[in-house]
Amino acid sequence: MSEAFGFREFGGPQVQVFFDRPDPVPNPAEVLVRVTVASVNPLDFKLRSGIAPQFYGEQPFPHVLGAEATGVVLAVGAEVEGIAVGDTVFGCTLTGAGTFARTTVLDGANTARKPEGLRDDWAATIPVAVTSALNAVDQLGLPGGATVLVNGVGGGVGLVTAQVARDRGLNVIGTGGTAKRTLAEAVGVTFVDYTDGDAVRQVRDLAPDGVDGVVDLVGGASLRAVAPLAREVGKVVSVTDPTVSELGGEMVRRRVDRSDLERAAALMVQGRLDPYVVKTYPFSQAAEALALVEHGHALGKVVIDMA
Ligand SMILES: NC(=O)c1ccc[n+]([C@@H]2O[C@H](COP(=O)([O-])OP(=O)(O)OC[C@H]3O[C@@H](n4cnc5c(N)ncnc54)[C@H](OP(=O)(O)O)[C@@H]3O)[C@@H](O)[C@H]2O)c1
């Protein structure tokens, strides 16, 4: 048995609970790990609220929170290649096993060995947040010197998107609340504080002819406001709001295979990408960690250290 943090029914934070569960048994495509760091994402509270119950299949409650983690391999499924017992790996769980837990199973194809010199907490942010940023910038495919608007630049995906874009020679304008300015500017973003008034007008002042592409991390009315800033209608991608297609744009096509994980890890090891882990909680404060992300104005990444 090992300790886990999850929820006893779909709902708000009041349904969250610590409990003991048997160590999960890896299927042939999975690895069993002792979790060292779990990373927190908006996906976690969205799944808890019941937006995708099919994610948990026939599994009974309580379900375990968390989708990505770093951990030490305890057992390897027969079909998993390139990973051995004792390796430190990072990856995501696709079978609803959760990662806010002392042990869990990760999907072998969506898991990679952690390279020398990469911190466990940084690695834990790669499978969901960092690869989303890579996929978004890849999909826009803008040439060096172009200007991209990152809507929601101060959060977990936003700060990474800005760095990946800068690394490719793009100019980045980013929107966010006041507390995001310092870090955004530190990674080379021309920052637009939406609390200073109309964000669209502020971007127009910076780019009177519009921008070459938009990466949206906010959705809803905010997405609808900024989408027309793209000079070309199709050059808007969102990681969060499928109605982007009604605006001529596209959802970011997600890919979390091992090569993407390794590509992101290499950028970090080379000093070209910092996931900005701004807050680390002990496992006993998993609820506080999730609450910080759930309030909707997180700065950088929030992680749970299981050590
Ligand atoms: N499809 C996928 O695989 C995938 C993967 C990762 C994330 N996502 C989704 O992408 C979204 C962003 O993820 P995340 O991890 O970056 O979330 P996050 O860390 O919570 O960051 C969201 C950021 O947006 C800012 N924001 C809120 N309203 C804004 C507005 N009107 N204008 C500009 N900024 C605003 C927030 O703070 P301030 O308002 O204080 O600036 C916050 O910094 C979430 O909905 C998440 O579920 C999807």
The ligand as an SDF file (V2000), in Angstrom:
LIG
                    3D

 48 52  0  0  0  0  0  0  0  0999 V2000
   -4.3280   20.5670  -24.2660 N   0  0  0  0  0  0  0  0  0  0  0  0
   -3.3080   20.2820  -23.4630 C   0  0  0  0  0  0  0  0  0  0  0  0
   -2.6630   19.2330  -23.5560 O   0  0  0  0  0  0  0  0  0  0  0  0
   -2.9270   21.3040  -22.4260 C   0  0  0  0  0  0  0  0  0  0  0  0
   -1.6680   21.2390  -21.8220 C   0  0  0  0  0  0  0  0  0  0  0  0
   -1.3090   22.2470  -20.9110 C   0  0  0  0  0  0  0  0  0  0  0  0
   -2.2170   23.2420  -20.5970 C   0  0  0  0  0  0  0  0  0  0  0  0
   -3.4440   23.2510  -21.1740 N   0  0  0  0  0  0  0  0  0  0  0  0
   -4.4030   24.3000  -20.8300 C   0  0  0  0  0  0  0  0  0  0  0  0
   -3.8340   25.5550  -21.1450 O   0  0  0  0  0  0  0  0  0  0  0  0
   -4.2410   26.5390  -20.1980 C   0  0  0  0  0  0  0  0  0  0  0  0
   -3.0170   27.2250  -19.5940 C   0  0  0  0  0  0  0  0  0  0  0  0
   -2.2580   26.2570  -18.8750 O   0  0  0  0  0  0  0  0  0  0  0  0
   -1.1410   26.7080  -17.8400 P   0  0  0  0  0  0  0  0  0  0  0  0
   -0.5700   25.4740  -17.2780 O   0  0  0  0  0  0  0  0  0  0  0  0
   -0.2480   27.7280  -18.4440 O   0  0  0  0  0  0  0  0  0  0  0  0
   -2.0760   27.4380  -16.7400 O   0  0  0  0  0  0  0  0  0  0  0  0
   -1.6120   28.4120  -15.5510 P   0  0  0  0  0  0  0  0  0  0  0  0
   -0.2310   28.0540  -15.1030 O   0  0  0  0  0  0  0  0  0  0  0  0
   -2.7330   28.4190  -14.5880 O   0  0  0  0  0  0  0  0  0  0  0  0
   -1.4940   29.8390  -16.2640 O   0  0  0  0  0  0  0  0  0  0  0  0
   -2.5760   30.5090  -16.8080 C   0  0  0  0  0  0  0  0  0  0  0  0
   -2.1560   31.9820  -16.8560 C   0  0  0  0  0  0  0  0  0  0  0  0
   -3.1040   32.7660  -17.5710 O   0  0  0  0  0  0  0  0  0  0  0  0
   -3.1560   34.0560  -16.9390 C   0  0  0  0  0  0  0  0  0  0  0  0
   -4.4220   34.7030  -17.3200 N   0  0  0  0  0  0  0  0  0  0  0  0
   -5.6660   34.4890  -16.8370 C   0  0  0  0  0  0  0  0  0  0  0  0
   -6.5680   35.2860  -17.4730 N   0  0  0  0  0  0  0  0  0  0  0  0
   -5.8470   36.0030  -18.3830 C   0  0  0  0  0  0  0  0  0  0  0  0
   -6.1910   36.9670  -19.3590 C   0  0  0  0  0  0  0  0  0  0  0  0
   -7.4440   37.3830  -19.5270 N   0  0  0  0  0  0  0  0  0  0  0  0
   -5.2020   37.4940  -20.1390 N   0  0  0  0  0  0  0  0  0  0  0  0
   -3.9100   37.0830  -20.0020 C   0  0  0  0  0  0  0  0  0  0  0  0
   -3.5230   36.1730  -19.0750 N   0  0  0  0  0  0  0  0  0  0  0  0
   -4.4830   35.6240  -18.2910 C   0  0  0  0  0  0  0  0  0  0  0  0
   -3.0500   33.7230  -15.4650 C   0  0  0  0  0  0  0  0  0  0  0  0
   -2.5860   34.6810  -14.5310 O   0  0  0  0  0  0  0  0  0  0  0  0
   -2.7660   36.3050  -14.6080 P   0  0  0  0  0  0  0  0  0  0  0  0
   -4.1840   36.5460  -14.9990 O   0  0  0  0  0  0  0  0  0  0  0  0
   -2.4980   36.7830  -13.2170 O   0  0  0  0  0  0  0  0  0  0  0  0
   -1.7320   36.7830  -15.5760 O   0  0  0  0  0  0  0  0  0  0  0  0
   -2.0260   32.6000  -15.4790 C   0  0  0  0  0  0  0  0  0  0  0  0
   -0.6910   33.0610  -15.3480 O   0  0  0  0  0  0  0  0  0  0  0  0
   -5.1220   25.7860  -19.1840 C   0  0  0  0  0  0  0  0  0  0  0  0
   -6.4800   25.9300  -19.5550 O   0  0  0  0  0  0  0  0  0  0  0  0
   -4.7110   24.3480  -19.3470 C   0  0  0  0  0  0  0  0  0  0  0  0
   -5.7030   23.4160  -18.9730 O   0  0  0  0  0  0  0  0  0  0  0  0
   -3.8160   22.3130  -22.0910 C   0  0  0  0  0  0  0  0  0  0  0  0
  1  2  1  0
  2  3  2  0
  2  4  1  0
  4  5  1  0
  4 48  2  0
  5  6  2  0
  6  7  1  0
  7  8  2  0
  8  9  1  0
  8 48  1  0
  9 10  1  0
  9 46  1  0
 10 11  1  0
 11 12  1  0
 11 44  1  0
 12 13  1  0
 13 14  1  0
 14 15  2  0
 14 16  1  0
 14 17  1  0
 17 18  1  0
 18 19  2  0
 18 20  1  0
 18 21  1  0
 21 22  1  0
 22 23  1  0
 23 24  1  0
 23 42  1  0
 24 25  1  0
 25 26  1  0
 25 36  1  0
 26 27  1  0
 26 35  1  0
 27 28  2  0
 28 29  1  0
 29 30  1  0
 29 35  2  0
 30 31  1  0
 30 32  2  0
 32 33  1  0
 33 34  2  0
 34 35  1  0
 36 37  1  0
 36 42  1  0
 37 38  1  0
 38 39  2  0
 38 40  1  0
 38 41  1  0
 42 43  1  0
 44 45  1  0
 44 46  1  0
 46 47  1  0
M  CHG  2   8   1  16  -1
M  END
$$$$
